Amino acid sequence: MSFVTEDSEYGKLEAYRPSKRTWFFVLGVTLTYFYFFLNFPKPVFFGFLGVPLLLIAVYHVSNPRSWLLLLPVAITFGNTVYGYGPFYIATATVAVLSASLFYLITKIAGFRDFPRFPLPVYILLLAYLSQLVSMFISLHHHENLVGNTLREANKLFLAAVLIPVVYDWYGRGEWLIRMLKMLSLMLLAMSIYGIYQYNAGNLDTLGERASGYDLAGRVYSTIAGGPNSYSGVLELLVPAVLASMFVFKARIWKGIAFAAALLGMQNVLYTFSRGGFLTVTFACFVYLVYRYRKKIWIPILAITIFAGGLLANVDEFKRQLTVFGDTRSLIMDTSFLHRYTSYKGFINSIEKSPIVGAGWGSREFFHGRTSLYAFWEVRHEDSVNKINRFGGLNSLILEMPYKGGIFSALSLLLLIAAIGVTSLKLLKSGGDKSLGMGLICSLAAFMVHQAVDNLVPWPQTGAFFWLVFALLISIAYPCCGKEKDSL
């Protein structure tokens, strides 16, 4: 029996006929697979299956930058938390640290030069050194456990290790476009899932009802930090993806970016975060005004359509709209009362200990008994036992001087200065000003929100913050003394 096939272009081609050795090999692999599946735990089974597949994939895709394009995917879906001794670690954190280590090993093993990093990177290094001084003061002045202090004092800058990776590998050319495409896809995925969450009807509404709102539930999509943390991710991605839409050349990618930005804006409303609602709306409007400054009717039309959609659903989005008219409800809202009482206590504590602060590694706990408004007031306690989880005070602007004293306050000022220097450089003589302006709007919206929230320490939100900031640095300082897109 002859195994031949007809082919119109190449004529007769002989079909592939596996040898007996090949059949025995396939049978052996199959039997081994089922043996591991039936007799070993899942980690061993997945290791047996995953390692060969990984080796095959690495053989076929050898460019390391192609692999790290999956980093936004790992951050987006890296909400699983694993116990690690007395602490926990999120998958997103593992992905960020692994990506940085992979970059470092690739550079060293290949004897490749590191780029000349621009001024903002050195300002950030000074910011981290200032934070380290605050950490050592906390270690020597307070009686907190060393592990608790080290972990909490470094949480703000943990994902900053992404800056060299992004600046060197994804800051220009086609790799920059590919990273923007990945961010657009991830925003689209998060937004679609957020809409599904909102309409599925299984979100917790207890907190909203206790605050006096009858909501369907606040969406958080794939972000483990909850609705507020998700709103921070949207602040970072929606204006950035909106700006990316004008960079993409293919219509399909323009459509994906537009859909992601539009659905992302809808997700902002579904988080019912007033801070996120105001900052994302204003950031997108500012970007459209910048983009269409010669056709100002376009941003005006866009904000008019958006306002019309809100007014048509005024009952559904009553919580956000209180900032525009219902002053009494706004003032009496438990969230605002909570913040007023907490911030007043924080400021008093800062005044009492402006140099050393309350100490990193301490534990926040909640103490109430307030009969008038029945809300919880945040107080503070030094850690004397191991702490599994840290909750950030709901204001990054106040937490830094409150816990770390004057050196942490200086660290935060240097971080803000780095963003400011990068933004000014881009607007004066940077690369793509249109895309850069979108990233500036993203970071500005996010940092404004940090006055009334503290979102950077959440692993997924913090990773996206440093990723977007790294892209802004790359666009503002496009020349790094290397050949375009070279490794």
N, C-alpha and C positions, 0 to 999 in steps of 0.2 A: 504494500500500500504506500503510495507516494504522497507526501505532505507538501503540496505546492499551492501557492495562491496566485491569482492574477492581479496585476497592477498595471494600470493604463499608462503610467509614466515610465516605470522601470522594467516592465516586462514581467517575466516569471520570477518570483522570489520564493525561496525555500522556507517553509515554516520552521520555527524553532522547535527542536525535539530534545527535551531534557534527558540527560543520561541517568542511569541508575544511581550513580553517586549523588546527583542533584536531588532525586526523589528521596533517597535515604537521609540526606541532609535536612530537607524540608520536614520530613516525618519526625526526625529527631528533635528539631527546634519546636515543632508543634507539641510533641509529647512532653518536652521539658517545660514549655509554657504552661500546660495544664497541670503539671506536677507542682510548679511553684504556686499556681493559682489555688490549688486545693490544699496545700500543706504548709504554706508560709503566710505570715501576716502581710497586710497591704503594703507597708513601706518596702519590704523585700521584693514583693511582686512588682511594684511600680519601678523599683530600681532595676530589676531584671529586664523589664520591658523598656524603660525609659532610657537607660544608658546606651544600649545599641542604637536606638532610634536617634538619640542625640548625636552620637558619633557619625551616623550616616548623614544627618542634617548638616553637621559642621563640615563634613567632607564636600558636600554639594554647595554649601553657602559658606565660603571661607572668609569673606570680608567681615571683620568684627563690627563695623558700624552698622551693617545690616541687622545684626543680632540686637544691638542696643536700641534700634528703632522700636523694639518691643517694650522698651521701658515705660512709655505712657500706658500701655496695656496692663503691665504689671502693677502700676500705681493705681489705675482706675479700679481694677478688680482685686487689689491686694488688701482687702479689708479683714482678712482672717488674722486672728491674733493667736500666738503660740506662747506657752509658758516657757520661760528660760530662767531657771533658778528662782530667785525671789521676784524677778521682774517678768514682764511680758514683752514680746516684740512682734510687730506687725509685718505682714508679707511685703507691704510697700517699702518698709524700712530695709528689709533684707534685699529687695530689688535695687534700691538706691545704693546701698553699700557695696553690693556685688558688682553693679555697673561701674562704680568708681574703681574698685579693685581690679576689675577686668581691664579697664582703660590703662591703669598704672602698669599692670603686668605686660600688656601689649606694647606699651611704649618702651619699657625697660628691656624686655626680652628681644625686641626688634632693633635695639640700639637707635631708637628714633628720638629726635630732639623735641623738647617741650616748646610750645610757642611762647613768645613774649607777651605776658599778660598785661592788660591796660591798667590804668590808674584805679578804677573802681574795685578791682580785685584786691589791690593792696589796702584800700580803705576798709574793705570787708575783713581783711586779715587783721588790721588794727582793731576793728570792732570785736573780733573773736578774742584777741589777746586781752582786751579790756574786760571782756566777759570772764576770761580765765582768772584775771586778778580778783574779780568779784567772787569767783568760785573758791579760790584759795582763802580769801578773807572769811567766807562762810565756813570753810572747813576748820579754821583756827579759832574763830570767834564764837561759833555756835556748837552745840553738842549733837548735831544731827549725825546720822550714819554716813560714812564716806560714800558708799554706793549710791545712796539716795541723792546726796549732793552732786556727785559727778553726773548722774543721769539727768537730773532736772536742769542743771546749769547749762548743759550742752544741747538741750532739746530744740532751742531756736535755730541753731546753726548746723544741726545734724545733716540735713539734705543739701547744705551749701557745697558739699563735695561734688555735686553735679556740675558746678560752674566750669571747671577745667574740661570736663568731658564734652559738654555742649559747646563751649567756646572753640575748642580745637577741632571737633569732628562734625558739628552740625550748625556752625555759625555762618555758613556761606554756601552759595551755589546750590546744586541740586539736593544736597543733603539737608540744607535748611528747609527747602520746599517739602521734602519727605517728612521731616519732623512736624512741620505745620499740618501736613495731611493726616498724620497720626493723631495729633491733637484734635483735629476736626472730627475724625472718626470716633474718638473717645467721647467727645462732647455729645455727638449724635447718639451714641449708645447709652450714655448716662441719661440723656434727656428722654429718650424713648422709654427707658425703664422707669424713670421718674413719673412719666404720664401713666404708665401701667400701674405703678404703686398707687397713684392718686385715685384712679378709677376702680381699682380692685376692691376697695372698701375694707381693707384689713389693717389700716394704719392705726396706731394708738392715738386716741383723741383725749385721753384723760387730762393731760396737762393743759390743752387748749380750753377744755370746759372749765377747769379750775380757774383759768384766767378770764373767764367770762365770754369766750368765743365758741360758737357752734361751728367747728370746722370739720371737713372730711378727713383731716389728718395732715400732718406736715411731711412732705416727701424728703427723703435723704438719698435716694437712688442707691449707688454702690458705695457711698462714703460712710465709713463706720462712725465718724464723729457726730452724725446726726444732721438735722436740718440746717443749723447755723453753720456747721462745718461745710456742708454741701453748698450753701449760699456763697461761702468764700471761694470754693472751687469755681463756681459759676462766675463770680466777679473776675477771676483770673482768666477764664477761658472764653467767655462770651464776647467781650470786646476784641480779644486777640484773634479769635476765629472769624469774627466779622471783618477785621482788617485783612485776614488771610484770603478772604473771598476775592479781594481785588488783586491779589498776587497770583493766584492760580490762573493758568491759561486755558486749561481744558474746561469745557462747560460742565462736565459731570462733577468735577471737583468744586467749581463755583457753586453748583446746586447743592452739593453736600455741605459746604461751609455755610451757605445761606440757611438751609434747613436746620443745621445744628445751632446756629445763632438764634434763629426764630424759636425753636423748641426749647433752647436753653433759657431764653427770656421767659417763656411760659413756665418753666421749672422754677425760676426765681419766684414767680408769683405763688407757685404751689409749695414753696418752702415756708411761706408766710413770714419770712424774715423782713422786718421793716428796713433794717440796715442794708441788706442785700438788694431789696427792691429799689431803694433810693440810689445807691451807689452804681448798680448796673445800669439802671435807666439813664442816669446822668452821664455815665461814662460812654455809653453808646451814642447818646445825643451829641456829646462833645466831639466824639470821633467823626460822626456824620457831618457836623458843622465844619470840622477841619477838612474833611475829604471833599465836601461839596460847598466850599466857601464862596465859589462863584455861582453856585446854583442853590442858594439858601432855602429855596422853596422845598427841596427834597427832604432835608432833616425836619423842617416844620411840618410837612405832610406826614412824615413817619411818626412824629410824636403826637400828631393829631389823631391818627389812626389808632395808636396805642392807647391814648387817653379815652378814645371812644369805646374801645374794647373793655377798658376798666369800668367805665360808667355803665356799660350794658350789663356788667356782672358785679354791681356795687355791693350786693348782699354777700357774694362769695368772697370778695376781697376786702371786706370791711376793715379787717385788722390793719392792712397796709394803709388804707385810705384815711385812717384816723389822723395821720400826720398832717393832712391838708385841711382839716376842718373841725373835727370833733375834739376840741381842746380838752374838755372835761374828761372824756374817756381816755385820752392820751395821758393826762396827768395822773389819773387814778389807776392806770394799768399796773398790775402787780410787777411786771417786768421792769417798768420805769421806777417804781417805788423800791424794788430790790436794788437796782443799780444806784439810786440816789443814796440809800443807806450804806451800801457797800463802799461806794467811792468816797463817801464822807469819812468812813472808818479808815480806808486805805490812806487817804491824804493826811489824816491825823497821825497815823503810824509812820508815814514818810517824814513828817515834821519832827517826830520824836527820835528817829534813827536814820538820818539822811546819808550817813557815810557807809555803814555796814548793812543796813536794811534788816529785814526779818530773817534772812538766811535762805539760801537755796537748799532744797531737799526737805523742806518742811511740808507739813500736811495741812491742806485746807479741810475743815469740817464744817458742818452746818448746824447752827444753833438758833432756834426760833423762839417760841412762846410769845410771839407778838400778837396780841388779841385784836388789834385794830384792823390790820390788813391781812394777817395770816400768810405772810410770805417769809421766805427763809433768808437770813442774813449770813453772809460769808464771814467767818472769823478765821483765826490762824492758830496753828499749834506746831511746836517743834517736834521733829521726828526722833523718837528714841527706839522705835522698833522698825523692822523692815517694812517698806511700803511697796505694795504691788502696783498701784496705779497712782498717777499724779493728775489732778484736775487743775487746769490753769485758771487763775482769776480772770473774770470776764472783761478784762481790759489789758491788752499788751502794753499800752502806754503807761499804765499805772503799775502793772506787775513788775516791770524791770526795776524801777527805783524802789518799789516796795520790798521786793525780796532781795535784790542784789545791791541796793544802795547806789552810791554815786557812780561807781564804775560800770554797773549794768545800765544806768541811765546814759552814760557816755557811749556805751556799746550800741544802744538803740539809736542815739543821735548819729553815730557814724554809719549805721545801716541806712538810715534815711538819707544821709548825705551822699552815700554811694549811689542810691537811686536817683537823687537829684542831679549829681554830676553826670551820670550816664544819660539822663534825659536831656540835659542842656547840651551835651556833646552831640547827641543825635540830631537835635533840632537845628544846631548850628552847621555841622559839617559831617554828619553821619551818613549811613548808607540809605536804605529805603525808608524815607521819612514817613510814608503813608503806613507801612507795616509797623514801623517803630512807634508811631503815634498810637496805634491800637494797643501795643504792649504797654506804653506809658499809661494809657487810660485804664488798662487792666490793673496794673500795680497801684496806681493812685486810688482806684476804687477800693481795692483790697486793704491798703494801708489806712484809709479813712475809717473803714469798718473796724480796724483794730483798736480804735479809741474806745469802742463799746463792746469789744469782744476780743478773744485771744485764740486765734485759729491756727497759727503757724505750728504750734506743738503737735497738732494732730498729724499723724504720719502722711496720709494721702494729701491733705491740704498743704502742708509744709513742702512736700515734694513738688507739687505743681507751682507753688510760689517761687521756689528757687529755680525751677526749670524755665519759667517765663522770664524771670530776672536774667538768667544766663543768656537767653535768646536776645533780650534787649541789649545786653552788653555786647554781644556778637555783632548786632546790627549797628550799634553806635561806634564801635571800633572794628571796622571790617578788615583792616589790614593787620595781619599777624606775622608777616615776614615769611610766609610759606607759600608754596605753590597751591593753586586753587584745588581744593578737594583732595589734597594728597595726604597720605598717611606717613 
